[in-house]
Amino acid sequence: MRRRMWLVLLLAFALIVAACGGDDEAETTTTAGDDGGTATTAADDGGDAVTQRGFRFVVVSHGQASDPFWSVAANGVDAAADDMGVTVEYQAPGTFDMVEMSQIIDAAVASQPDGLVVTLPDADALGDSIRAAVSAGIPVISMNSGSDVFADLGVLVHVGQTEYEAGFIAGQRFAAEGVASAICINQEVGNVALDLRCQGFEDGLGVEVDVIPVDLADPTGTQETVAGALQANPVEGVLTLGPTGAIPTIAALEDSGQLGTIKLATFDLGPEVLEAIDQGNMLFAIDQAQFLQGYLPIVLLTKFLETGALPLGSVDRVILTGPQLVTSDVAADVISYSEQGLR
């Protein structure tokens, strides 16, 4: 798995070098593209030549760019747009709303972009919109969620992690710590990817795990729900599925004097999560490298339009960016990357 991730990163680096290479004396030039558009090469602030292509892509995610997790993914999208010299529009529903998300995808398809990047938290709700994009001849790449369903919708390749396997790894790590009972905090009920995380966690742990639904938009309510669940049914371990679940859970454990006693881990990173790991109050976080999830699809679409080729990762066409475990021995280093908006 790690070997495949490194191969993808090396490929992306090679593509960027090929696209952005140049010298300090580079002049601005404009050439006709195969699709009738233009490609302009101009020196950026560092003096390197960047080819400005006429491609326009739309990214539609189920999470908002203002969210700590998705802001990092959006940083990846922006960085790739700069490096590839393309135009990218990032769009998302105001809340976790599949009807609104499908409408945003439909509008994006109607605008006839050169490529589309989507998350797939609910294939049943979004499937018709994705198929319409494919039927319109728009190349589509999925990221983050949808590793188990993207191929059925005609999506070219998926960039992210396989959610069940990531949850399974978490369960195995809890079992190795001697945890015999646990709960799974789900802050986005209806997101199939999160359901798979909890299911994998239960199977990896080897015991039945209760799933506690909470509202990601209500941290106070989440804290109260977690506190109530722990009081009603004491357990030895808690897995949260993102920082919006982890932060209120940390507060609930701290208020009850159980922080550092009950084994705690989460999916995804954030400043509070990294601090808890660094201080020994959290076992680990499963990082899916969302910066790369935003970055790589833009690179891949650009080169696909220019060459007609895509790296397929493996026979399942999933390019893995995770799971990568962040533990106390590396948390301090990852904190510095997080401060830069890269993790």
N, C-alpha and C positions, 0 to 999 in steps of 0.2 A: 504493500500500500504506500509506504513512504517513498519507495523507489519511483512509483508512478507519479507521485506528487512532485518530486524533484525533477523528473523528466518534463513535466508540464511547465514548471517554473523556468527551466533552462530554455525550453522552446519559446516561451513568452519573451524571455530576455533576448533571444536571438532575433525574434520578430521585431522587437523594439529597436535593436541596434540597426537592423536592416532598414527600418522605416525612418529612423531619426539620424542616421549617421551623416556626417558632413564635416566641413572645416570652417574655420572662423571667417574665411573670405567668401563664403557662399553668397550668391546673388539670388534675388527673387526671380523665379521663372514660372511661367504658366504653360501647361501642356494639356492637350485634349485627352480626356479619359475614354475608355472603351464604351462607357455607357452614355457618352455624349456630354458628360460633365467635365470639369476641369480639375487639375491638380496643381497647386501652387507650392513652390518650395521657398521658404523664407527662413532667415536666421532668427532663432529665438533669443531670449535675454542672455543665454549662456554662450551664444555664438554658434551652436550646432544647427545644422539644417534640418528643418522639420517639414515634411511634405504635407501641405494643406489640401486635403481631398474634398471632393464635393459630396461626400456621403452624409446622410442624416439618419440617425438611429433614434429610436424611442425605447426607453426603459420603463417598464411598469412593474412596480412591486406592491405587495400587499401591506408593507410596512412603510411608515412615513419617514422622510429624510430627517425630520426633527428628532426621531427616536435615536438614542445613543448607539444602538446596534446599526440601524440603517444609515445613520449619518456617516459611518465609516465605509459602508458599501457605496454610498453616494460619492465619498472622496475617491474611491477606486474608479468609479465611472468618470468623474471629472479628470482624474489623472490620465486615464486611458484616452479620453477625448483629446487632451492636450498632446499626448505622445503620438497619437495616430493622425492628428490634424483633421478630426471629423467633428461634426455637430451632433450633440446628444441632448435629448430632452428627458428629464427624469420626472415621472409622474406616479402618483399613488392616491388611493382613496383617503378620505379624511379619517376614517377608522377602519377596523377590520370588517370590510363590507364587500362580499363577493359580487353582489349585484352592481354596485358602483364600479368595482374593479373591471368587471366585464364590459361595462359601458365605456370606461376609459380605453380599454384595449380596442373596442370597436371603433372609437373615434381615432385612435392612433392608426389603425388599419386604413380607415377612410382617407387619412392624410397622405397615404402612400409613401411611407419611409423606406429607406434602402435596407433596413433591418430592424428587428424587434427583439428585445430581451424581456422576458417575463419570469415572475415567480409563479409556482403552481401549487398553492396551498389546498385547492379544491378543484380537482380536474372535472368533476361533474358540473360545477357551476361555471367554469371558465372554458370548458372544452370547445363549445361551439365557436367562441370568439377566437380561440387559437387556430382552429381548423379553417376559419374564414381567412385568417392571415396567411396560412400556408397555401390555401386555394388561390389567393390573390398573387402568389409568387413571391411573397415576402419571406426571406430567410429568418427563422426564429430560433433563438437559443434560450434555454431556460436556466435559471440560477436559483440557488438557495433551496427551494422546496420543489418537489416533483420528480425526484430521481427515479421513482418507481412507476411513473405514468407518462413521462414526457414523450417517449418513443411512440406510444399509441396515438399521440396527437399530431405526429408529423414534425415534431421539433428535432432539429439537427443534432444537438448535443446538449448535455446538461453539465453545469459547473456548480459543484457544491459537495455535500457529503451525503452518504446514505444513512438516513435517519435511524432506521431500526438498528443497524450495526453499531452506530454511535451510542445509542441507548444501551445496547447489549454490553458494550465495553464498560460503560458506567456501572452497570449492575455487577459485572465481574469484579470491578475495583472495590465496590462496596462489600461484596462477599469476601474478598481477600482481607478486608479490614475487620471482618467478624460481624458485620451487620446482618441481623436475622429478621428485621422488620423495617419497613420504610413506606413513605408516601411519595407521590409524584405530584408536583404543583404545576397545573396547566393554566397559563395565563391567556391562552387564545383558543378557546374551545371551538371546534369546527375546522381547525387547521390540521389536516391529515398528517402532516409532517410531525406535529407535536404528539399526536396520538401514537405514531410509530415509535417515537422516543420513549414514551412511557411503557409501551408494550415490550420494546427491546430491553428496557431497564428491568422490568419484571422477570423476563426470561433469563437475563444474565445473572440476576440476583438469586433466582431459583425459588422465590416465595411470592405469594400473591401481594400485589401492591395496590393500595387504594389511590385513585386519582382524585385530587382536590381541585375543582375548577375555581378560578379567580378571575377578576376583571383587570386587565392590564392598565386600564385608564383610572383605576381606583386603588392606589397604593395603601391608603389607610384601611379600606375594606379588605384588601388582600392580607394585610398584617393581622387583622382581627380574625379572618377566616382561618389562617394558618395557626394562630394561637389557639383558636377553638378546636381545630382538628387535633392538635397535639395534646390538648388537655383531655379531650374525649377518648382518644386512642393513642396513648404514648407509644412512640416508635424509637428505633435506634438510628434511623437515617432519613434524610430528606433530600430529594433531587428536585431542583427547579429547572425550568426549561428556557430561562432567559433572565437577564438582569431585572426586568420589570417584575418578575416573580422572586428573584433572589434577594433584592434589596429589602422589601418588606419582610421576607422570611428571616433575614439576618436581624432585623429589628425585633421581630416576635421572639426569636431565640434569646436575644440579648435581654429583653424585658423579663423573660421567665428564668433567666440565669442559666440557660442551657447552651448558650453559644460556646462552641469549642468542646461541648460534651456530646451532643447529638451530631453524628457525622453528616456533613452538609457538602453538597457539590451542585454545580449548575452547568447548563449549556451557556455558551457565549460570554463575552467579556464586558467589563465596564470598570471604571475607577474603583467603585466600592467593592466589586467582586475581587479585583486584583489585590486590593488592600487586605481583604479578609483572608485571601490565600497567603499573602506575604506574612501576615500575623499569626498564621496557623489556625484560624477559625473556620477555614473551609478546606476540604481535602484537595479539590481540583476544579478546574473549569474545562469544559470541552469547547475548544476554539475551532470554528469552521472557516476562519480567515475570510471574513466577509469583504475585506478590502479587495482580495483577489476575486471574489465572486462578482464584484462590480467591475473590476478591471479586465479580467480575461475575456469575457464575452465581447467587449468592444474591440479588443485586439483580434479576436477570432473572426468576428464579422467583417472587419476591415480586410483581413488577409483572404477570407473566403471570397469576398467580392473581387479581389484582385487576382486570385490564383485558382479559385474553384475548389480548394482543398481545405480540409479541417483535420486537426489531430483528434482522434476518436477516443483517446485514453485507454480503452480496452474494448472488448467485444460488446460490452454493455453501453458504450458511448457516454460514460460518466467520467468527467475529469474531476478528480477528488481534490478538494481544498482542505478537507478534514476527515475524521476528527483528529485534532492535535490536543493532547492533554497539557494544560498549564498547571504546574504544581509549584510548591513553595520554593523549590530550588531554581526556578527560572522566572518567578513572578516579578522580581525586581527589574529584570531586563525587559520583560513584556510591558511593564508600566511605562517605560520610556517610549516604546513604540505606540502605546495607547495615547500618550500625551501629544504625539505627532499626528494622531488621527489615522494610524495605520493598522491598529489591532483593536 
